[in-house]
């Protein structure tokens, strides 16, 4: 109950005294108006989502209907949780989605939720997962089959990034890179590769090697980067050598740093996940989020959710925060989206997406 109250307070544009009583840090005055009505209007706005993890995007109330008697659905981390506790939480969620049947059900729910929230173009990402009841190939083909169905039904334009995980062995990173390349060459749905996972296990040499392999095979790259200040050396070399097309989070690329200068020199799009960054403690509060700085530098950005289920948010809520706490107008957000279309990984549907965003 306390967790729920805190999350409601964070996502509300309401009473500051209530928010302070819950021990939540706020940095600027939040407007008092009907948040639900505002969110309702935002849900009708066409949007693009470029940073959404498959297993993190399933809502916990839906997962409750899938678990069996002996399975335990983990509680979401509380307000004092570190980013490492969120990584542990996501690992537990992944263990529940352990069969092709569960993956099918979860993915359909995720897609339906994004459609209901007004998302017209979605790039979903996930690593090829193997369980006792599902091979990596089964995982990938199950995902692609459902995505193909939704695309052909014109419900949403959805594409897939295959993730290479930091918290795996060099051999498994290589295997997953090979799978990403294989399906990139054989399916219109796989449009790029993602480097993600728990950064404390990061191996710079291996990261560079597998991403360069993907790039040599024509793949575009989205790279989780600079989520913690301790990785500045690694960040610079990743940017300098790999030149990822898009950067996930990038919360600790600081003003005036050589990393910031490098980003400004080639302008990769930055995938900004506001609520995720607040709750995982990589950003202090919404009004201090780095998205504003990158926009002022004319660097492309895209507002994203990261993990809808884990962070109890929606893309419409993220737009709400950007407007309430950071001063963006709806016209501003539309222009940011139109600019971000240049950085979606499926070149063939860019004009179609621009039209959908302009309608």
N, C-alpha and C positions, 0 to 999 in steps of 0.2 A: 504494500500500500504506500509506503514512504517513497519507494522508487517511482511509483506511478505519479504521486503528487509532485515530486521534483520534476519529472519529465513534462507534466502538464504546465508547470510554472515556467520551465525553460522555453517551451514552444508557444506560450501565451504572450500576447501583447498586452498584458493586463496589470494587475495590482502589484506595485513594487514592494509594498509592505509584506504581502504574502510571500513573494519571492525571497525577500531578505530573511523572513522567518524560517525559511527552509535552508538557509545557509548557502544560497546560490549567489555567485558573484555576477553583478551586472555592471556594465561600464557606462552606459548612456541611458537616458530616460526613454522608456518604451511607451508608445502611444496607447491610449486606452480606447479601443473600439472593438467591435464584434469580430473577434479573430475567426470564428467559424464561417461567418459570412464572407470574410476576405479570402479565406482558404477556398471556399466554394467557388468564388469567382476565378481564382487562380487555377483551379482544376480544369476550367474550361479553356485555358490558354494552351495552344499547342507548344510542346517542349521537346528538347532532345536530352537524352541521358547517356553520358559517355563513360561513367565510372560506377558500375554496379556489379557487385560480386553475387554470383548465383545463389550460393548457399547462405549468404548474409542477407539476401533480399526476401527471404520467406518470413512471414510474420509468426510469432511464437504461438498466438492463439490458433493458427491453422495447424502448426506442428503438433499441438496437443491432441488433435484428432487422429494423428498418424501413429503415435507411439503406442507400444504394447505394454502389458502389465509390468514387465521386468525392466523396461527402459525408463530412464529418468531424464525428463526435460530440464535442462539447466536454467537457473534463474539468470536474468541479464545482470551484468555488473552494476553495482550501485554508483552513486555520484562520486565516491572517493576512489573509484577504480583507476588503475593505471592502464596504459595502452597494452601492456603485456597481459593484463587480465581480460581485455577484450579479445586478444589473440587466442587465449585459452578457451574463452566462451565459444568463439567461432569453430575451434577444433572439435568441441563437443557437439555442436550443431551438425557439422559435417558427418559425424559418425551416425547420426540418425537417418540421414538421407543415404541409405546404404544398399538400396536395390533399384533396378530399373523402374519398377512400379512406383516406388516412392519418389524417385527423381521425376518421373512423368507427372505425377500429381502436383508436386511442389513447383515445378517449372510452369505448368499451366496456371497455377494460382499467381505466381509472380508476374507473368505476362498480363494476366487479366487485371491485376492491381495497377500495373504501369499504364495500361490502356485507360482504365478508369480515371487515372490521375492526369490524363491529357498528353501522355508521351506519344509522339508520332514516330520518333526514331530512337532506337535503343541499341546500345552495344553492351551486351552482357558478357561477363568474363568468369572463367573458372578453370582450375587446373584439371587435367584428366585424372580422375580418382579411381583407385582400385580398392575394393572391399572383399570380404569373404564371399559375397553374393553378386559381385559385379566386377568385370574387368575394365581396364581403362578404355578399351575400344568400345565396349558396351556403353560406358558412360558417355563418350563423345557421340556415338551414333544415336543414342536416345535423345540427347540434347538437340542434335541437328535435325532429327526427324520432326520434333515438335516445333522448332523454329521454322522449318520449311512449311509446315502446316499453317502456322499463323501468318507467314508472309503470303502464301498463296491465297489465303482467305481475305487478304487485304485488311487484316485487323490492325497491323502495326508493321513498320519496317524494323526488323530486328536482325542484328548481326552478332557474331561471337568472336571473342578473343580467347585464345587458349593461354592459360597462365603457366608460367614456369616459376616454381616456388623456391624461395630462398632457403626455407627450412627443410631441404631434402639433400641427399647426397649428390656429389658431382655426376655420378652415373645416372641418377634419376633425372637430374636437370637435363642431361644430354638426351635421355629417352623422351622426355616431355617436349624438348625442342624439336626432336625428330617427328613426333606425333603432330606438333603444331604445323610443321612444314608440310607433312603429308596431307593433312586435311585442308590446309591453305591452298594447296595445288589441286585438290579434288572437289572442293565444295565452295560454292559462291558465298556461303554463310560465314566461313572463317576468314576474317579480314585482317587479322593481326595477332601479335603476341603481347602478353602482359608479364612483367616481372613484379612479383608480389610475395607476401608472406612475412614471417617474423624476421625483422631486420637484424636481430642480434645474432642470427646464424649466417649472415651475409658473407660471401666470399667474393671479393671484388674481381679477382682474376677469372673465376668461373662465371660470374655474372656477365662480364664483358665477352667472354668466349662464346657463350650460348646465344647471347643477343646478336653478336656479330654474325653468327651462323644463320640466324633467322633473317637478318637484314640482307645478307648475301643471296638469300633465296627469295627476295622481293617483299618480305613482310614488313609492315609498319609496326612500330614499337611504342607501347605505353609502359612507363616505368615508374613504380612507386619509388619515391626518392626524398631524401632529406626530411624524414619524419621525426628524426631526433638530431639534436645539435652535434652529437658525437660522430656523426657520419660525414662531416664536411669534406674531409680528404677524399673519401669514396665518392661523394657527390660530384666533386669537380672532375675526377677522372672518368666517371660514368658519362657526364655531360660532354666532356672533351673528346672522348674516344667513340662512344656509341652514338651520340647525338639522337636521343630518343625523340620521336615525333610529338609525344605528349608526356607530361609529367604528372604523376599522381601525388596530390597533397603539396609537396614542396614547401612545407610549413617552415622549415629552417634554412631556407635560402635567404639570407639576411641582406638588408639594404647595404649597398656599398661593398659587398663581398665580391671576391673574384668569381664565385659561382653565379651571383646575380648578374655580373657583367657578361658572363658567358651566355646566360639565358637571353639577355637582351640582344646579344649579337646574332642569334639565329631564331629566336622567338618560337619555341615550342609552345603549344597550348598547355595551360595549367588546369588540371581537373581539381576544382575546389569543392570540398565536401564540408560545409560549415558546421553542422551539428556533430558530425563524426569528429572533427578536429577539436571542438569544445569538450565533448565528453571523454575523449581519449587524452585530454590534457596537453595537446600539442599547440593549442591556441588558447589564450586566456579567456576571451569572450568574443561574442559576435562582432561588436563594434571595432575590435582590434584585429579582425581577420585580414590576412594578407591579400585577399582578393582585390581590395580597394587599391592597394599600392600597385599591383600589376596592371590594373585597368588604367591608372594614371600614367603608367609607363607605356601604354598602348600595346601591352602584351596580350595575346588572346587568352581568354579564360572560358571555362564552362562550369556552371553550378551543377553539382551532382549530389547523389545521396550516399554513395559508398555501400552501406548496408542498411537497407530499410528496416529489416527486422531487428537487428542488433541495436540500432540507434533510435528506433521507434519514431521514424520520420517519413515524409514523402517529399517528392520533388516540389510540390506546391508549398509545403511548409518551408523548404529551403528558400524558395523565392520570397515567401513572407518574411523570413529573417533578413534577407538581403535588402528588402524594401524598408522594414521597420528599424533595423539597427545600423545599416550601412548607407542609407539614403538613396538607393537605386530606385528609379521609377520603372513602371512596367515597360515603357518605351526603351529605357536603358537595357533591361533584361532581354527584350526582343532583339535589339541590335547586337548584344553579346552573343546570343544564340545564332543569329544569321552569320556573324563573323566566325563562330565556332564550326559552322558547317564546312568551312574550308579544311578543317582538321578531322572530320570523320574519316574512318578508314576505308569506306566503300566509295570510291570515286564515281562509280556508275550511277549512284542515286542522289548525288549532291543537289542537282537541280530540282529533283522531285521533293527533297526535304526542304529546300528553300521555299518552294511553293506552298508546302504544307504549313510552314511557320508563318508565312505571309497571309494566309487565309483568315 
